[in-house]
Amino acid sequence: MTQDQLAEVLDSQGSYIGRVERGEQNLQLQTLEKIAEALHTEVTVTFGSKQTAAEIEEKWIEEIAQLLRGRSVQEQERAYRVLRELFI
Protein backbone atom coordinates (compact mmCIF):
# COMPACT_ATOMS: atom_id res chain seq x y z
CA MET A 1 0.00 0.00 0.00
CA THR A 2 1.39 3.39 -0.93
CA GLN A 3 1.48 6.38 1.39
CA ASP A 4 -1.19 8.05 -0.73
CA GLN A 5 -3.46 5.00 -0.56
CA LEU A 6 -3.07 4.80 3.21
CA ALA A 7 -3.64 8.54 3.51
CA GLU A 8 -6.87 8.17 1.55
CA VAL A 9 -8.10 5.51 3.98
CA LEU A 10 -7.23 7.84 6.87
CA ASP A 11 -8.74 10.87 5.15
CA SER A 12 -5.33 12.51 5.36
CA GLN A 13 -2.41 13.39 3.07
CA GLY A 14 0.54 11.30 1.92
CA SER A 15 2.94 13.81 3.44
CA TYR A 16 1.41 13.12 6.88
CA ILE A 17 2.06 9.40 6.48
CA GLY A 18 5.63 10.14 5.40
CA ARG A 19 6.21 12.25 8.53
CA VAL A 20 4.79 9.43 10.69
CA GLU A 21 7.09 6.89 9.00
CA ARG A 22 10.13 9.11 9.59
CA GLY A 23 9.18 9.64 13.24
CA GLU A 24 8.61 13.36 12.69
CA GLN A 25 4.89 13.23 13.49
CA ASN A 26 3.14 11.88 16.56
CA LEU A 27 -0.19 10.20 16.09
CA GLN A 28 -3.17 9.39 18.23
CA LEU A 29 -4.00 5.83 19.25
CA GLN A 30 -7.20 6.09 17.21
CA THR A 31 -5.12 6.87 14.10
CA LEU A 32 -2.77 3.98 14.83
CA GLU A 33 -5.78 1.66 15.07
CA LYS A 34 -7.03 2.92 11.68
CA ILE A 35 -3.59 2.31 10.15
CA ALA A 36 -3.44 -1.22 11.57
CA GLU A 37 -6.94 -1.93 10.24
CA ALA A 38 -6.03 -0.59 6.78
CA LEU A 39 -2.97 -2.84 6.75
CA HIS A 40 -5.04 -5.84 7.92
CA THR A 41 -3.01 -6.23 11.08
CA GLU A 42 -3.27 -5.42 14.76
CA VAL A 43 -1.79 -2.54 16.71
CA THR A 44 0.32 -4.96 18.75
CA VAL A 45 2.15 -6.00 15.57
CA THR A 46 3.34 -2.43 15.10
CA PHE A 47 5.01 -2.60 18.49
CA GLY A 48 6.91 -5.74 17.61
CA SER A 49 4.87 -8.32 19.44
CA LYS A 50 6.93 -11.47 19.97
CA GLN A 51 4.23 -13.90 18.86
CA THR A 52 5.53 -16.95 17.09
CA ALA A 53 4.24 -17.94 13.67
CA ALA A 54 2.46 -20.89 15.29
CA GLU A 55 0.70 -18.57 17.76
CA ILE A 56 -0.40 -16.25 14.99
CA GLU A 57 -1.62 -19.22 12.93
CA GLU A 58 -3.56 -20.57 15.90
CA LYS A 59 -5.15 -17.16 16.47
CA TRP A 60 -6.41 -16.99 12.86
CA ILE A 61 -7.70 -20.55 12.96
CA GLU A 62 -9.61 -19.74 16.15
CA GLU A 63 -10.99 -16.52 14.59
CA ILE A 64 -12.27 -18.51 11.60
CA ALA A 65 -13.74 -21.17 13.89
CA GLN A 66 -15.55 -18.44 15.88
CA LEU A 67 -17.09 -17.11 12.67
CA LEU A 68 -18.37 -20.59 11.79
CA ARG A 69 -19.75 -21.55 15.20
CA GLY A 70 -23.52 -21.41 15.32
CA ARG A 71 -23.85 -21.21 11.54
CA SER A 72 -25.85 -23.69 9.56
CA VAL A 73 -24.13 -26.59 7.85
CA GLN A 74 -24.86 -24.94 4.51
CA GLU A 75 -23.18 -21.69 5.60
CA GLN A 76 -20.18 -23.60 6.91
CA GLU A 77 -19.88 -25.51 3.63
CA ARG A 78 -20.12 -22.26 1.67
CA ALA A 79 -17.38 -20.69 3.80
CA TYR A 80 -15.20 -23.76 3.27
CA ARG A 81 -15.70 -23.57 -0.50
CA VAL A 82 -14.74 -19.89 -0.51
CA LEU A 83 -11.58 -20.53 1.51
CA ARG A 84 -10.69 -23.53 -0.61
CA GLU A 85 -11.12 -21.48 -3.79
CA LEU A 86 -8.82 -18.79 -2.38
CA PHE A 87 -6.02 -21.15 -1.46
CA ILE A 88 -6.09 -23.92 -4.03
C-alpha positions as CSV (number, residue, x, y, z in Angstrom):
1,M,0.0,0.0,0.0
2,T,1.4,3.4,-0.9
3,Q,1.5,6.4,1.4
4,D,-1.2,8.0,-0.7
5,Q,-3.5,5.0,-0.6
6,L,-3.1,4.8,3.2
7,A,-3.6,8.5,3.5
8,E,-6.9,8.2,1.5
9,V,-8.1,5.5,4.0
10,L,-7.2,7.8,6.9
11,D,-8.7,10.9,5.1
12,S,-5.3,12.5,5.4
13,Q,-2.4,13.4,3.1
14,G,0.5,11.3,1.9
15,S,2.9,13.8,3.4
16,Y,1.4,13.1,6.9
17,I,2.1,9.4,6.5
18,G,5.6,10.1,5.4
19,R,6.2,12.2,8.5
20,V,4.8,9.4,10.7
21,E,7.1,6.9,9.0
22,R,10.1,9.1,9.6
23,G,9.2,9.6,13.2
24,E,8.6,13.4,12.7
25,Q,4.9,13.2,13.5
26,N,3.1,11.9,16.6
27,L,-0.2,10.2,16.1
28,Q,-3.2,9.4,18.2
29,L,-4.0,5.8,19.2
30,Q,-7.2,6.1,17.2
31,T,-5.1,6.9,14.1
32,L,-2.8,4.0,14.8
33,E,-5.8,1.7,15.1
34,K,-7.0,2.9,11.7
35,I,-3.6,2.3,10.2
36,A,-3.4,-1.2,11.6
37,E,-6.9,-1.9,10.2
38,A,-6.0,-0.6,6.8
39,L,-3.0,-2.8,6.8
40,H,-5.0,-5.8,7.9
41,T,-3.0,-6.2,11.1
42,E,-3.3,-5.4,14.8
43,V,-1.8,-2.5,16.7
44,T,0.3,-5.0,18.8
45,V,2.1,-6.0,15.6
46,T,3.3,-2.4,15.1
47,F,5.0,-2.6,18.5
48,G,6.9,-5.7,17.6
49,S,4.9,-8.3,19.4
50,K,6.9,-11.5,20.0
51,Q,4.2,-13.9,18.9
52,T,5.5,-17.0,17.1
53,A,4.2,-17.9,13.7
54,A,2.5,-20.9,15.3
55,E,0.7,-18.6,17.8
56,I,-0.4,-16.2,15.0
57,E,-1.6,-19.2,12.9
58,E,-3.6,-20.6,15.9
59,K,-5.2,-17.2,16.5
60,W,-6.4,-17.0,12.9
61,I,-7.7,-20.5,13.0
62,E,-9.6,-19.7,16.2
63,E,-11.0,-16.5,14.6
64,I,-12.3,-18.5,11.6
65,A,-13.7,-21.2,13.9
66,Q,-15.5,-18.4,15.9
67,L,-17.1,-17.1,12.7
68,L,-18.4,-20.6,11.8
69,R,-19.8,-21.6,15.2
70,G,-23.5,-21.4,15.3
71,R,-23.9,-21.2,11.5
72,S,-25.9,-23.7,9.6
73,V,-24.1,-26.6,7.9
74,Q,-24.9,-24.9,4.5
75,E,-23.2,-21.7,5.6
76,Q,-20.2,-23.6,6.9
77,E,-19.9,-25.5,3.6
78,R,-20.1,-22.3,1.7
79,A,-17.4,-20.7,3.8
80,Y,-15.2,-23.8,3.3
81,R,-15.7,-23.6,-0.5
82,V,-14.7,-19.9,-0.5
83,L,-11.6,-20.5,1.5
84,R,-10.7,-23.5,-0.6
85,E,-11.1,-21.5,-3.8
86,L,-8.8,-18.8,-2.4
87,F,-6.0,-21.2,-1.5
88,I,-6.1,-23.9,-4.0
